[in-house]
Amino acid sequence: MWFLISMGRSDQCSRVVYQMIACGISTHGRLIVNGTEDEAAYRAIILPDQWEIEVLPKNIGVCGAMAKMFRDYPTEDCYSLVCDDEFVETTGFDKRLIEAAGRWGISHGNDRQMTDQPNEWIHTYATYGGDLVRAVGWWPLPGLWHCGFDNTWQVIAREFGVRRYCKDVLTTHVNTWNGTAAEDETYRIGRIPAETDMARFHQWKETEWPLLRNRLKSEFR
């Protein structure tokens, strides 16, 4: 199932959705809006077939929204994440990524702006196999708000060799860190807890990851 998470960017989110439709998305999904700001504009977005919108009463962060979706949809074949600054360009991208991830892998698209080892980092339209997520026990690491969830999955993917880089699925991630997006309130709010998020990631890696790694080993024998 696809989960597109957005806040304060109804116009840009509409363009993200338009691209997904233009690329022939045919699998089901959900647009999650973090807070009621611009609710009317978000509800006016024409969604793909088999998609619904959910407007949350307040902003709970990207990770909070991801965690809620995993609680609400605990038995999905896969969990595919799209943020409102990621654009896809390849027809049939959804089935390609879902097939590549399977039940136990993590697939992602090809953001050609990721010039620093683009095939080594999970990014853009990341799709997580449902059995893998359930085996781990969470989609975003509990305690995170915005940053660090991809770092945790990178650790897991490298350890067990489950990353699937789909070079043929072309994407563009517009963002302040690569100089392709202007600063806005959504970026600013997302960065506020960054230090706390990364401290939580490092705590997990030091104290919790060894236990999880040992538990997961039996699944990959």
Backbone as JSON, one array per atom type, in Angstrom:
{
  "sequence": "MWFLISMGRSDQCSRVVYQMIACGISTHGRLIVNGTEDEAAYRAIILPDQWEIEVLPKNIGVCGAMAKMFRDYPTEDCYSLVCDDEFVETTGFDKRLIEAAGRWGISHGNDRQMTDQPNEWIHTYATYGGDLVRAVGWWPLPGLWHCGFDNTWQVIAREFGVRRYCKDVLTTHVNTWNGTAAEDETYRIGRIPAETDMARFHQWKETEWPLLRNRLKSEFR",
  "N": [[0.85, -1.19, 0.0], [0.49, 2.25, -0.75], [1.68, 5.21, 0.79], [1.33, 8.52, 0.99], [2.63, 11.26, 2.45], [1.95, 14.46, 3.7], [2.27, 17.97, 4.44], [1.16, 21.24, 4.71], [1.59, 21.82, 2.02], [-0.25, 21.82, -0.21], [-0.53, 22.48, -2.96], [1.92, 21.61, -4.13], [1.81, 18.95, -3.38], [-0.38, 18.15, -4.87], [0.78, 18.21, -7.4], [2.66, 16.18, -7.15], [0.95, 13.97, -6.89], [-0.36, 14.15, -9.36], [1.74, 13.48, -11.11], [2.15, 10.82, -10.35], [-0.25, 9.67, -11.18], [-0.04, 10.22, -13.92], [2.0, 8.52, -14.52], [0.77, 6.14, -14.42], [-0.1, 4.83, -12.06], [-1.52, 2.07, -10.4], [-2.09, 0.77, -8.11], [-3.31, 0.5, -4.73], [-3.67, 3.17, -2.26], [-2.99, 5.83, 0.13], [-3.46, 9.18, 0.99], [-2.03, 11.06, 3.44], [-2.58, 13.72, 5.48], [-0.88, 15.91, 7.46], [-2.25, 17.48, 9.86], [-4.79, 20.07, 9.93], [-4.54, 22.33, 8.4], [-5.15, 24.03, 5.39], [-7.02, 22.14, 4.64], [-9.29, 21.99, 2.94], [-8.17, 22.49, 0.42], [-6.5, 20.28, 0.16], [-8.39, 18.21, 0.15], [-9.53, 18.67, -2.26], [-7.82, 17.63, -4.11], [-7.39, 15.53, -6.86], [-7.36, 12.18, -6.6], [-5.59, 9.07, -7.27], [-7.24, 6.12, -8.6], [-8.57, 3.82, -6.22], [-7.53, 5.09, -4.03], [-7.54, 6.94, -0.95], [-8.12, 9.77, 1.25], [-6.78, 10.95, 4.31], [-7.11, 13.19, 6.84], [-5.27, 14.32, 9.43], [-5.88, 15.34, 12.83], [-3.88, 16.95, 13.93], [-0.43, 17.9, 13.4], [1.71, 15.21, 13.46], [4.2, 14.58, 12.75], [6.35, 13.09, 10.23], [7.2, 10.52, 10.94], [5.39, 9.85, 12.95], [3.03, 9.75, 11.46], [3.65, 7.63, 9.74], [3.89, 5.55, 11.62], [1.27, 5.45, 12.57], [-0.06, 4.6, 10.26], [1.01, 2.04, 9.97], [-0.03, 0.84, 12.24], [-2.75, 1.03, 11.64], [-2.96, -0.41, 9.29], [-1.97, -3.27, 9.46], [-1.39, -5.59, 8.02], [-0.42, -5.4, 5.42], [0.93, -6.19, 2.16], [3.11, -4.71, 1.43], [4.77, -1.63, 2.37], [4.79, 1.45, 1.18], [6.49, 4.45, 0.87], [5.95, 7.84, 0.17], [7.0, 11.14, -0.01], [6.01, 14.62, 0.07], [7.68, 16.0, -1.58], [8.75, 14.53, -3.58], [9.04, 13.34, -6.81], [7.9, 11.23, -9.4], [8.87, 9.59, -12.46], [8.59, 7.44, -14.12], [6.74, 5.18, -16.01], [4.51, 2.79, -14.69], [5.82, 2.51, -12.29], [4.97, 1.79, -9.71], [4.19, -0.96, -9.57], [6.6, -2.04, -10.34], [8.36, -1.37, -8.23], [7.07, -2.59, -6.07], [7.17, -5.27, -6.8], [9.95, -5.64, -6.83], [10.62, -5.24, -4.14], [9.21, -7.28, -2.83], [8.2, -9.49, -0.19], [10.15, -9.35, 1.72], [12.11, -7.48, 1.21], [13.63, -4.21, 0.52], [12.9, -1.78, -1.67], [13.74, 0.91, -3.93], [13.61, 4.02, -5.79], [15.43, 5.78, -8.42], [16.98, 8.51, -7.8], [18.48, 10.81, -9.53], [19.87, 12.98, -8.63], [21.16, 12.26, -6.38], [24.16, 12.22, -6.02], [26.2, 11.23, -4.49], [27.13, 8.19, -4.21], [24.6, 6.93, -5.26], [23.37, 4.46, -5.44], [23.69, 3.27, -3.04], [22.22, 4.11, -0.92], [19.07, 4.1, 0.66], [16.4, 5.66, -0.85], [13.82, 7.85, -2.06], [10.62, 6.96, -3.0], [10.6, 4.66, -1.49], [10.02, 1.29, -0.8], [8.85, -1.04, 1.39], [9.0, -4.39, 2.26], [6.23, -6.17, 3.51], [6.36, -8.39, 5.31], [8.95, -8.16, 6.27], [8.83, -5.67, 7.64], [6.96, -6.33, 9.62], [8.39, -8.32, 10.95], [10.48, -6.85, 12.03], [9.01, -5.17, 13.67], [8.23, -2.56, 13.74], [7.6, 0.32, 11.64], [8.58, 3.1, 11.35], [11.24, 3.76, 13.57], [10.3, 3.69, 16.93], [9.88, 6.69, 18.77], [11.0, 8.53, 17.07], [10.59, 11.59, 15.19], [10.88, 12.93, 12.67], [13.4, 12.7, 11.34], [15.91, 10.15, 10.72], [14.62, 7.65, 10.5], [15.11, 6.43, 8.06], [17.8, 5.97, 8.35], [17.87, 3.88, 10.22], [16.7, 1.79, 8.76], [18.55, 1.59, 6.76], [20.73, 0.5, 8.09], [19.68, -2.02, 8.73], [19.16, -3.01, 6.15], [21.71, -3.17, 5.0], [22.95, -5.04, 6.65], [21.55, -7.42, 6.12], [21.36, -7.56, 3.41], [19.11, -6.66, 1.85], [18.36, -4.51, 0.32], [17.01, -3.16, -2.65], [17.86, -1.67, -5.41], [16.26, 0.16, -7.77], [17.15, 1.04, -10.61], [15.97, 1.77, -12.98], [13.66, 3.08, -12.33], [12.87, 6.21, -12.4], [13.28, 9.15, -10.49], [12.72, 12.35, -8.9], [13.89, 14.19, -6.29], [13.05, 17.01, -4.79], [14.56, 19.32, -2.7], [15.77, 21.14, 0.16], [18.34, 20.46, 0.95], [19.71, 19.67, -1.31], [19.64, 21.88, -2.81], [17.5, 22.31, -4.54], [15.03, 23.16, -3.78], [13.09, 25.73, -2.26], [13.4, 27.19, 1.0], [10.85, 26.45, 3.36], [7.99, 26.47, 5.62], [7.36, 23.84, 6.22], [9.76, 22.37, 5.83], [11.28, 23.68, 7.79], [9.94, 23.09, 10.23], [10.23, 20.34, 10.21], [12.94, 20.06, 10.68], [13.39, 20.88, 13.27], [13.33, 18.91, 15.41], [15.6, 17.44, 14.77], [18.12, 16.94, 15.98], [17.44, 15.58, 18.32], [16.12, 13.39, 17.18], [18.26, 12.12, 15.82], [19.89, 11.48, 17.95], [18.3, 9.58, 19.16], [18.36, 7.61, 17.16], [21.09, 6.84, 17.24], [21.19, 5.86, 19.82], [19.5, 3.65, 19.54], [21.0, 2.15, 17.68], [23.22, 1.47, 19.16], [22.26, 0.14, 21.49], [19.88, -1.31, 20.99], [19.82, -2.36, 18.42], [21.73, -4.57, 18.24], [20.3, -6.64, 19.55], [17.98, -6.84, 17.98], [19.15, -7.53, 15.53], [20.17, -10.09, 16.08], [17.78, -11.41, 16.53], [16.57, -11.22, 14.02], [18.21, -12.74, 12.43], [17.43, -15.42, 12.28], [15.37, -15.3, 10.48], [16.54, -14.96, 8.05], [18.04, -17.14, 7.39]],
  "CA": [[0.0, 0.0, 0.0], [1.24, 3.49, -0.86], [1.35, 6.23, 1.77], [1.87, 9.83, 0.64], [2.49, 12.1, 3.64], [2.12, 15.86, 3.31], [1.87, 19.02, 5.38], [1.35, 22.63, 4.3], [2.01, 21.92, 0.62], [-1.33, 21.23, -1.01], [-0.26, 22.65, -4.39], [2.99, 20.72, -4.53], [1.3, 17.59, -3.21], [-1.22, 17.89, -6.03], [1.65, 17.92, -8.53], [3.2, 14.84, -6.91], [-0.12, 13.02, -7.22], [-0.56, 14.21, -10.82], [2.8, 12.69, -11.74], [1.91, 9.4, -10.08], [-1.34, 9.27, -12.07], [0.49, 10.26, -15.28], [2.86, 7.34, -14.67], [-0.07, 4.95, -14.49], [-0.24, 4.09, -10.81], [-2.73, 1.25, -10.41], [-2.19, 0.09, -6.83], [-4.05, 1.33, -3.78], [-2.86, 4.01, -1.41], [-3.63, 6.78, 1.04], [-2.84, 10.48, 1.22], [-2.16, 11.43, 4.84], [-2.28, 15.14, 5.66], [-0.48, 16.14, 8.85], [-2.88, 18.7, 10.36], [-5.98, 20.51, 9.18], [-4.26, 23.51, 7.59], [-5.41, 23.83, 3.96], [-7.75, 20.88, 4.47], [-10.15, 22.04, 1.76], [-7.33, 22.35, -0.77], [-6.07, 18.88, 0.08], [-9.53, 17.36, -0.21], [-9.84, 18.94, -3.66], [-6.87, 16.93, -4.97], [-7.91, 14.33, -7.53], [-6.49, 11.07, -6.22], [-5.67, 7.89, -8.13], [-8.23, 5.1, -8.24], [-8.24, 3.0, -5.06], [-6.86, 5.91, -3.03], [-8.36, 7.74, -0.05], [-7.4, 10.8, 1.98], [-7.01, 11.03, 5.75], [-6.58, 14.43, 7.4], [-5.06, 14.14, 10.86], [-6.26, 16.55, 13.57], [-2.7, 17.8, 14.16], [0.81, 17.39, 12.85], [2.39, 14.25, 14.33], [5.47, 14.27, 12.13], [6.36, 12.02, 9.23], [7.3, 9.21, 11.6], [4.12, 9.6, 13.62], [2.06, 9.34, 10.44], [4.04, 6.28, 9.32], [3.54, 4.62, 12.69], [-0.19, 5.31, 12.57], [-0.46, 3.78, 9.12], [1.36, 0.65, 10.25], [-1.03, 0.35, 13.2], [-4.07, 0.94, 10.99], [-2.89, -1.38, 8.19], [-0.88, -4.13, 9.92], [-1.22, -6.82, 7.24], [-0.16, -5.08, 4.02], [2.05, -6.88, 1.5], [4.25, -3.8, 1.47], [4.52, -0.28, 2.86], [5.54, 2.31, 0.27], [6.47, 5.82, 1.37], [6.21, 8.98, -0.72], [6.88, 12.45, 0.63], [5.41, 15.59, -0.85], [8.7, 16.66, -2.41], [9.31, 13.48, -4.42], [8.31, 13.21, -8.07], [8.28, 10.03, -10.15], [8.84, 9.86, -13.9], [8.61, 6.17, -14.87], [5.46, 4.49, -16.12], [4.47, 1.49, -14.03], [6.78, 2.51, -11.18], [4.44, 1.19, -8.48], [4.3, -2.42, -9.64], [8.02, -2.37, -10.42], [8.94, -1.28, -6.9], [6.44, -3.6, -5.22], [7.74, -6.57, -7.2], [11.35, -5.69, -6.42], [10.7, -5.36, -2.68], [8.67, -8.54, -2.35], [7.75, -9.46, 1.2], [11.28, -9.28, 2.64], [13.13, -6.56, 0.74], [13.36, -2.78, 0.49], [13.23, -1.24, -2.99], [13.63, 2.37, -4.04], [13.85, 4.54, -7.12], [16.72, 6.34, -8.82], [17.06, 9.97, -7.78], [19.77, 11.07, -10.15], [20.57, 14.05, -7.92], [21.93, 11.64, -5.31], [25.44, 11.97, -6.69], [27.1, 10.53, -3.57], [26.79, 6.77, -4.17], [23.15, 6.87, -5.3], [22.86, 3.1, -5.33], [24.06, 2.74, -1.73], [21.35, 4.66, 0.13], [17.63, 3.97, 0.41], [15.82, 6.99, -1.06], [12.72, 8.09, -3.01], [9.62, 5.93, -3.29], [11.06, 3.45, -0.8], [8.97, 0.29, -0.6], [9.31, -1.99, 2.41], [8.23, -5.62, 2.28], [5.39, -6.24, 4.7], [6.85, -9.38, 6.28], [10.14, -7.58, 6.89], [8.4, -4.66, 8.61], [6.34, -7.02, 10.76], [9.43, -9.02, 11.69], [11.18, -5.82, 12.8], [8.06, -4.77, 14.69], [7.85, -1.16, 13.55], [8.01, 0.89, 10.36], [9.61, 4.02, 11.82], [11.7, 3.47, 14.92], [9.56, 4.46, 17.95], [10.61, 7.8, 19.37], [11.43, 9.48, 16.05], [9.58, 12.53, 14.7], [11.03, 13.21, 11.24], [14.67, 12.22, 10.82], [16.51, 8.96, 11.28], [13.98, 6.36, 10.22], [15.82, 5.81, 6.93], [19.08, 5.47, 8.85], [17.66, 2.57, 10.84], [16.47, 0.78, 7.72], [19.81, 1.41, 6.04], [21.51, -0.45, 8.88], [19.07, -3.35, 8.56], [19.32, -3.44, 4.76], [23.11, -3.54, 4.76], [23.27, -6.26, 7.4], [20.92, -8.61, 5.56], [21.39, -7.52, 1.95], [17.74, -6.66, 1.35], [18.07, -3.31, -0.48], [16.82, -3.4, -4.07], [17.95, -0.39, -6.11], [15.58, 0.07, -9.07], [17.79, 2.1, -11.38], [15.1, 2.15, -14.08], [12.54, 3.89, -11.83], [13.46, 7.55, -12.28], [12.59, 10.04, -9.56], [13.38, 13.6, -8.57], [13.6, 14.65, -4.93], [13.37, 18.42, -4.61], [14.79, 19.48, -1.27], [16.71, 22.22, 0.47], [19.72, 19.99, 1.12], [20.41, 19.59, -2.59], [19.52, 23.17, -3.46], [16.47, 22.32, -5.58], [13.79, 23.65, -3.21], [13.22, 26.88, -1.38], [13.04, 26.96, 2.4], [9.47, 26.73, 3.71], [7.66, 26.12, 6.99], [7.39, 22.39, 6.37], [11.15, 21.99, 6.06], [11.75, 24.23, 9.06], [9.36, 22.31, 11.33], [10.81, 19.0, 10.19], [14.32, 20.07, 11.17], [13.47, 21.27, 14.69], [13.72, 17.81, 16.3], [16.61, 16.61, 14.1], [19.16, 16.52, 16.91], [16.83, 14.56, 19.18], [15.89, 12.21, 16.35], [19.5, 11.41, 15.54], [20.34, 10.89, 19.21], [17.51, 8.36, 19.33], [18.9, 6.63, 16.23], [22.37, 6.33, 17.73], [20.88, 5.03, 20.97], [18.99, 2.38, 19.01], [22.08, 1.39, 17.04], [24.14, 0.96, 20.18], [21.68, -0.71, 22.54], [18.74, -2.13, 20.57], [20.11, -3.02, 17.16], [22.31, -5.91, 18.39], [19.26, -7.61, 19.9], [17.14, -7.02, 16.8], [19.95, -8.25, 14.54], [20.19, -11.5, 16.44], [16.44, -11.96, 16.34], [16.26, -11.3, 12.6], [19.07, -13.72, 11.76], [16.7, -16.65, 12.01], [14.49, -15.09, 9.34], [17.32, -14.89, 6.81], [18.86, -18.34, 7.22]],
  "C": [[0.89, 1.24, 0.0], [0.74, 4.49, 0.17], [2.09, 7.51, 1.38], [1.58, 10.76, 1.81], [2.82, 13.54, 3.28], [1.7, 16.78, 4.45], [2.16, 20.38, 4.77], [1.79, 22.83, 2.86], [0.95, 21.33, -0.3], [-1.06, 21.34, -2.51], [0.81, 21.68, -4.87], [2.56, 19.26, -4.42], [0.43, 17.2, -4.4], [-0.37, 17.54, -7.25], [2.31, 16.54, -8.39], [2.19, 13.78, -7.31], [-0.35, 12.97, -8.72], [0.48, 13.37, -11.54], [2.59, 11.19, -11.53], [0.81, 8.87, -11.0], [-0.83, 9.21, -13.52], [1.37, 9.05, -15.56], [2.09, 6.04, -14.49], [-0.21, 4.17, -13.2], [-1.57, 3.34, -10.79], [-2.92, 0.47, -9.12], [-2.73, 1.05, -5.78], [-3.12, 2.09, -2.84], [-3.68, 4.98, -0.6], [-2.8, 8.05, 1.12], [-3.11, 10.86, 2.67], [-1.7, 12.87, 4.98], [-2.04, 15.39, 7.14], [-1.02, 17.48, 9.33], [-3.95, 19.21, 9.42], [-5.75, 21.78, 8.37], [-4.45, 23.18, 6.11], [-6.19, 22.54, 3.7], [-8.59, 20.88, 3.21], [-9.34, 21.85, 0.49], [-6.85, 20.91, -0.93], [-7.21, 17.98, -0.37], [-9.95, 17.57, -1.66], [-8.9, 18.22, -4.62], [-7.53, 15.69, -5.57], [-6.93, 13.2, -7.31], [-6.58, 9.93, -7.24], [-6.83, 6.98, -7.71], [-7.69, 4.27, -7.08], [-7.44, 3.77, -4.0], [-7.89, 6.66, -2.2], [-7.48, 8.78, 0.63], [-7.76, 10.71, 3.45], [-6.33, 12.29, 6.25], [-6.48, 14.25, 8.91], [-5.37, 15.43, 11.61], [-5.1, 17.5, 13.83], [-1.49, 17.14, 13.53], [1.48, 16.45, 13.85], [3.73, 13.82, 13.73], [5.36, 13.16, 11.11], [6.36, 10.66, 9.91], [6.02, 8.87, 12.36], [3.06, 9.13, 12.65], [2.37, 7.93, 9.94], [3.63, 5.24, 10.36], [2.04, 4.39, 12.75], [-0.65, 4.43, 11.43], [-0.12, 2.31, 9.34], [0.39, 0.04, 11.27], [-2.38, 0.12, 12.51], [-4.12, -0.13, 9.91], [-1.77, -2.39, 8.48], [-0.57, -5.33, 9.03], [-0.92, -6.57, 5.77], [1.0, -5.91, 3.46], [3.31, -6.02, 1.52], [3.79, -2.44, 1.98], [5.42, 0.66, 2.06], [5.38, 3.76, 0.69], [6.79, 6.82, 0.27], [6.06, 10.25, 0.1], [6.47, 13.48, -0.41], [6.43, 16.44, -1.59], [9.41, 15.66, -3.31], [8.43, 13.26, -5.65], [8.83, 11.99, -8.83], [8.08, 10.27, -11.64], [8.65, 8.6, -14.74], [7.25, 5.49, -14.84], [5.54, 3.11, -15.46], [5.39, 1.37, -12.83], [6.27, 1.71, -9.98], [4.59, -0.33, -8.48], [5.76, -2.85, -9.69], [8.65, -2.39, -9.02], [8.37, -2.34, -5.96], [7.01, -4.98, -5.53], [9.17, -6.7, -6.7], [11.49, -5.89, -4.91], [10.25, -6.74, -2.21], [8.19, -8.4, -0.92], [8.89, -9.17, 2.17], [12.37, -8.31, 2.2], [12.72, -5.11, 0.9], [13.82, -2.26, -0.88], [13.1, 0.27, -2.97], [14.0, 2.8, -5.45], [15.23, 5.15, -7.28], [16.61, 7.86, -8.89], [18.43, 10.37, -8.29], [20.53, 12.24, -9.52], [21.36, 13.52, -6.73], [23.29, 11.24, -5.88], [26.43, 11.22, -5.8], [26.62, 9.09, -3.39], [25.27, 6.56, -4.18], [22.59, 5.47, -5.12], [23.18, 2.47, -3.97], [23.11, 3.19, -0.62], [19.89, 4.51, -0.27], [17.03, 5.37, 0.27], [14.72, 6.92, -2.11], [11.89, 6.86, -3.36], [10.03, 4.59, -2.68], [9.87, 2.55, -0.48], [9.51, -0.83, 0.27], [8.41, -3.21, 2.41], [7.48, -5.78, 3.6], [5.89, -7.23, 5.73], [8.1, -8.88, 6.98], [9.75, -6.57, 7.96], [7.79, -5.33, 9.84], [7.38, -7.77, 11.6], [10.23, -8.04, 12.56], [10.29, -5.34, 13.95], [7.61, -3.33, 14.62], [8.25, -0.73, 12.14], [8.97, 2.03, 10.63], [10.0, 3.61, 13.24], [10.9, 4.3, 15.92], [10.45, 5.51, 18.6], [11.12, 8.82, 18.38], [10.27, 10.36, 15.61], [9.68, 12.68, 13.18], [12.29, 12.56, 10.65], [15.02, 10.85, 11.4], [15.87, 7.64, 10.95], [14.67, 5.66, 9.05], [17.19, 5.3, 7.35], [18.94, 4.09, 9.48], [17.49, 1.49, 9.78], [17.72, 0.56, 6.87], [20.7, 0.4, 6.77], [20.98, -1.87, 8.67], [19.33, -3.88, 7.15], [20.75, -3.89, 4.48], [23.46, -4.86, 5.45], [22.76, -7.5, 6.69], [20.81, -8.6, 4.04], [20.02, -7.47, 1.29], [17.4, -5.42, 0.53], [18.02, -3.67, -1.95], [16.76, -2.05, -4.79], [17.36, -0.54, -7.51], [16.06, 1.25, -9.93], [16.88, 2.62, -12.48], [13.89, 2.95, -13.63], [13.09, 5.28, -11.5], [12.61, 8.44, -11.39], [13.39, 11.34, -9.43], [12.93, 14.01, -7.18], [14.02, 16.11, -4.83], [13.48, 18.68, -3.11], [15.79, 20.6, -1.04], [18.14, 21.72, 0.53], [20.46, 19.84, -0.21], [20.21, 20.85, -3.43], [18.46, 23.26, -4.53], [15.11, 22.8, -5.06], [14.07, 24.84, -2.32], [12.82, 26.49, 0.04], [11.56, 27.29, 2.61], [9.2, 26.24, 5.12], [7.71, 24.62, 7.23], [8.8, 21.88, 6.6], [11.62, 22.46, 7.43], [11.23, 23.39, 10.23], [9.98, 20.92, 11.38], [12.21, 18.94, 10.77], [14.43, 20.33, 12.66], [13.91, 20.1, 15.58], [14.87, 16.96, 15.76], [17.65, 16.09, 15.08], [18.65, 15.41, 17.83], [16.6, 13.27, 18.42], [17.18, 11.42, 16.14], [20.11, 10.82, 16.81], [19.59, 9.59, 19.48], [18.01, 7.26, 18.4], [20.19, 6.02, 16.77], [22.17, 5.47, 18.99], [20.4, 3.65, 20.53], [20.13, 1.53, 18.45], [23.0, 0.76, 18.07], [23.51, -0.08, 21.09], [20.6, -1.68, 22.05], [19.02, -2.93, 19.3], [20.76, -4.39, 17.35], [21.28, -6.98, 18.73], [18.36, -7.9, 18.71], [17.88, -7.82, 15.73], [19.96, -9.75, 14.84], [18.83, -12.16, 16.23], [16.11, -12.16, 14.86], [17.09, -12.37, 11.87], [18.33, -14.99, 11.4], [15.79, -16.53, 10.8], [15.24, -15.15, 8.02], [18.25, -16.08, 6.62], [18.46, -19.1, 5.95]]
}
